[in-house]
């Protein structure tokens, strides 16, 4: 009788421990900034930079697949090793491979079982990965969500959050993305031996100096850049309630006027070069004097220009006698945890760690990546980097890359290419092209 009772008590105790582990997996509502032991709290402790270190409970002998952009792999290896060292009683290994943030979505959705457990991606892929495909683990530990809200830029947190409708039709906001950078935008890079600070304030000033032997580069065939045209005219973005279609808010007369202003300056102008970022990075300092790109091109451009390297926010463009600031797209980069991961606790803990202030500062120092963490933005690495300063200056003249459907980009590229190289640039032709492009962007 005593032996049976002892066995029953042991089984009950084991069941309670399993339930506690699953409560940690689901996150509970822990709001403590620190504390918790292996028996219940999802937060093991708080690190010096304020990042919650999550409890792994019974997960052990783990190998996580981790993806990041190729230029980040050395640092990513180091940061993953630092993370593993925080759990000396656990065996945690990593399989780290290169996958660009813009390619991660397709890779994950194509084969989620073989995709990385933890990966970085661009914020405009949040809608597809989160609300539409449900390919990501939700961030359910309240202490982690609260930490992000208090330490990161508001739009960076919004970039990782989706509105999700349940079977009863109730809509709630859920966070799926761990903010890691705040610099996914672009600015103007230029050769200061050709262009002065005054020249680069206006697109007209730049092209006046480029008209003889130098060129200005802008990728009109990429929707990420070409959307600057309608954004400069005041266009904003929404999505339909079912999150399946893009909604464009605009005044057609304003869009046509801005399109005409760009057309007059760039259409079939030999001083203007379109093409991808490699065109700019390979030719700046030679026949290209200035161009628009982001932090990912900064190292290559610095190497080409040397002491003549300079950077600024985007210029203005004159529209019917009024100088209008060029409005760009500005986004964020996030970490995601694969819904199919076999190790959800360790994967979530790693994503939380990689999103912390310390790791963001390391990326700023070693890679030139701009942080989304507010304290990391105040670090010397951020404040002393002219590229990050210019990106930050342009950010106030940008549309946040939060609710973008996959069908938005190609129509914007079509519009940019038409303005750059299309034959009929009359007001009527431009209006007809814009109407067609905007219709396609909202399909």
N, C-alpha and C positions, 0 to 999 in steps of 0.2 A: 504494500500500500504506500509506504514512504517512498519507495523507489519510483513508483508511477507518478506520485505527486511531484517529486523532484524533476522528472522528465517533462511534465506538463509545464512547470514553472520555467524551465530552461527554454522550452519552445515559445512560451509567451514572451520571455525576455528577448529572444532572437527576433520574433515578429515585431516587437516594439522598436528594436534597433533598425530593422529594415524600413519600418514606417518613418522613422526619424530621418533616415537617409533620403527617402523619397521626398519628404517635406523639404529637405535641403535642395534637392534637385528642382523642385517646383518653385523654390525661392521663398515661400512664405511671405510674411510682411515684416521681416526684420528691418528695423530702422536705426539700430545702434551704430555708432560710428566705429566701434571696436568691440572686441570681446567675442564670446562664444567659444565653445569647445567642440570636440569631435562628436558630442552626443546630440547636438541639435541645431545650433545656429549656422546659417549658411555663410556667415562672415567669421573667418578664423581670427583675423586681426586686421588692423589698419596700418598700412606702411607709412613711412616718414613723410611721403608726399601727399598723404591723405587717401590713397587708392585702397579700396577694400581688397584684402586678400581672402579669397573664397575657400571654404572648406571642401576638400575632395572626398570626404567620408571614406567609403570603402574602395573607391577607384584606385587601382594600383597597376603596375606593369603596363603602362600606357605608352602607345606610340601615336602621336598626333601628326597628321599631314597639315602643313602650314604653307600658304601661298602668299607671296608678296612681289612687288615689282623687282626686276632684276638688279637694279642699282642698290636696292635695300638689303640684299641677301646677307651680306657680311654682318651688318648691324642686326638684322633679324635673328641670325644664328646666335649672336652674343646675347640679345635680349631674351631669347627663349632659354638659353643656358642660365641666365640670371634668375629667370622665373623658376626653373626646376630646382635651383639651389635653395629656394625658399621653402621647399618641401623635402628636407633631408631624409625623412622616413619613407619617401615614395620613390618609385622608379619611373621616371618620365623621359621618354625619348622623342625625337622629332625627325620628321621627313620633310625637309624644307626645299621648296622648288619655286622657280620664277613663274609668275603669271601676272600680267599687268592688270591694274584695277578695272580698266575698260573691258577686258576679256573675261574676267572672272564670272560674270553673270552667265554668259553663254556656256562656259565650261561646267558650272554647277547645275544649270537646268538641263543640260544635255545628258549628264551622267552623275546624278547626285551621290550615288553609292561609291563612285570612284573619285569624287571631288574631295577637295581639302576639308578638314574638320574646321579649320579657322582660315579665313582669307580676307583680303582687303578689296574694296570695290568703291566705285564712284557713286555719289549720292543720288544721281538721277536714276540709278538702277534699284533704288530702295523700293519703289512702288511695285515693280515686277517681282523682285525677290521676296518682298514681305507680304503685302496685302493680296497680291494676285496669285502668286505661285506657292506661297507659304513654304518657302524653301529654307527659312531661317528659324533658329531657336529664338523664342521671345526672351527678353531680359526680364526675369521675374523677381530677382532679388531686389527688394525695394531700396536697400542701402546703396546698391550700385546705381539705380536710376536716380536717386536723390543726389548722389555724388556727381553724376554727370550734369544734372540740372544746376547745381551750385558752382561747379568749377569750369564748365565749358560755355562757349558762346551759345546764345539762345537758338540761333538758326542751326547750329551744328547738332544740337539735341533734336530739334524739329526734323532735321534731315534723316535722323535715324528712327523716326516715329511714323507710324501709319495709323490711319483710321480703319478699323476692321469691324465688319458687320457680322454678328452671329446668326444662328438659324432663326432666332426670334425677331430679327430685324434691329436689334439694339446695336448701336455704334459706339465703340470704345477706342481710345488711343492706346496703342501698344508700341513699345520700343523694341526694335530688333537690331539696330545698328549701333556699334560702339564708336564714337567719334575719335578720329586719330589725327586729322589735319584740317586746317581751315583755309587752305591756299589754292584750292582747285579753280583758279580763275586765270586771267591773263592781263598783261600790261604791255607797255611799249619798251622795247630794247633798242638802243641806238648807238651809233658811232659818233662820239662827241668831237671828233676831229672834222666831221662834216656838218653836224647839226648842233645848234646851240640850245640852251634851255628854253629860250624864247621860241625858237623854230618849232620845237616839239609840242608846244601848247595847242597848236591847231593843225588839222590835217592839211589845210591849205599851205601853211608854213613849211610843213615837211615836204610836200610835193613840189613847192617852189624850188627847194634846194636839190631835190632828186631829179628834176626834169632834164638835166644835162647829161650826166654820166653815171649817176647813182640811181638806185631803185628803192622803192618802199614795198615791203612784203606783208600781205594779209591773206589768210587762207579763206577765200570766198567760197571754196568748194566744200567746206566743212561746216555743218550746221551749228556746231559749238561756237564758232567764231561769227558766222554769217547772221546769226540771230541778233547780233548787235544792231543790224539795220532796223528791224521793227521795234526792238527794245528802245532805241534812241527816239523813236516816234511815240513812245509811251505805252506800248503793248505790255500787258501782264498775262499771267497764266493761271488757269484753274484746271480741275478735272471734273468730269461728270460724277454724280453721287455714287455710281457703281464702280468708279475708278478705272473705267475701261477706255474712256475717250478724253483727249485733250480739249480744253476750252481756251480760246484766244479772246482776250478782251482788248479792243483797239478802236481807234477812229481812222477810217479809211483815208480821209483827206490828209491826215497827219502822216500816215505811213507812206502814201504816195509822194508827199512833199520831201520826206527824208530820203526815200528811194531815188528821187530825181537828183537830190543834192549829191548823193554818193555816185550816181551814174555820171554826172557832169565831171566829177573828179577822176574816176577810175576806169570808166568804160573804154576799153581798147587803148588805154594809156600805157605806152611802153615803159613809163617810169614806175609802173605798178606791177608787181609779180605776185601771182597766186601760187598755191602748192602747199604741200605739207610742211611740217616743222623742219624737216631735214634740208629743205631748200634754203630756209633762213639760216640754220646753224652752219651750213657748209659755205655759204656765200657772203654772210655779213662780214664787213671789213674789206670786202673785195668790191663787187658791183652792187651790193645791197648795203644801204646806210642805216636802215631802220626796219623794224618788223614787230609784229604782235605775236606773243607766245606766252608760256607760263614757266613756272619754276623748273619744270622738267627739262627745259632747254638752257637754263642759266649757266651751268658749268661749261657746256660747249661754247656758248657765246662769249663767256669771259675769256676762255682760252684763245678764241679768235681775235678779240678786240684788245686784250691786255689793258694798258693804261687808258685806252680810249673807250672803255666800257662805261655805259651809262644806261639808266632806266628811269621811266616815269609812268604816271597813270596814262590812260588813253587820251588822245587829243580831243578837241572840240571839232565840230563840223558846222559850217555856215548853212543854215536852212532859211531861205527867203529873208536874208538879212539879219538873222538871229543866230548867234553862236550857241549850238547845242552840245552839251557834253555827250560823248559817245557812251552808251550804256551797254555793259557787257553781261555775260552770264557768270555767276560766281557759285561755286559748289564746294562740297566737302568730300573727304574720303573717310570711309568707315571700315571697321572690322565686322565680319559676320561669322556666326557659328552655324554650320551645316545642320539642318534638321535631322539628317541621317547619321550624324556622328555616333559612334559607339561609346564615346566617352564625354557625355554632355557636361559633367561637372568640371573636368579638367579643361575642356575646351572653353567653357564660359570663364573659368578662372584665368586662363591665358589671355583671352580677348580683353578681359577687364584690366589685366596687368599691362598689356601692350597699349592700352588707351590712356594710361595714367600720365601724370605730369612729367615724371622722370623720363619715361620713354619718348614722350613728345619733344622734350628738350634735346634728348640725344639725336632724334631725327633732324631737328632744326640745326644742331651743331655740325653733324656729320654729312647730312644729305641736303640741307637747305630747304627742308619741308616746313611749311608754316603751320604752327600749332593751332588747335581749336581750344585748348585749355587756356584759360585766362591768365593764370600765373606763368605758364610757359611762354605766352605772348609777351610777357614783361621781361623775359630773360635776355641777356646780352646777345645771345645767338639770334634772337628774333629782331630786337630793336636795332642792332648794328648791321643787319643784312639789307642792303639797298633794294634788293628784289622784293623781299617780304614787305618792306616799307611801301614800295610802289603798289604791290598787290593790295595791301591794306588801304591805301589811298583810293584805289579804283573800286574797292569793295562798296564804298558808300554810293557809287554810281553803278550799281549792278543789280540784277534780278537773282534772288537766291534759287539755286538749283534744287528745288524740293519736290515739286509735283510734276514730273516730266514723264510722259509716256514715250515708249520706244519709237512711235511713229512721228515724233515731232522733228527729229534731226534731219532726215533726208529732204523734206520739203524746204526747210530753211537753207540747206545747201543748194537746192535748185534755185531758190531766189537769189542767193549770193552769186552763183555762177551766171545767171541771166544778167544781173546788173554789171558784172565784171566783163562779160564777153558777148552778151546778146546783141543782135543787130538792131532791132527796133526799140529805141529808148524813148519813144514819145510818151506823153502822159497817159494816153489811152492804152498803149501797149503795156506799160508798167502796171497800170491798175488791173488790167486783165490777168497779167501774170501773178500779181499779188493775190487776187481773188482765187485763182486756181490753186496756188500754193497753200493758202490758208485753209481752203476746203480740205485739201489732202492732209494737212497737219492735224485736222480735227476728226479724221476718220477713226 
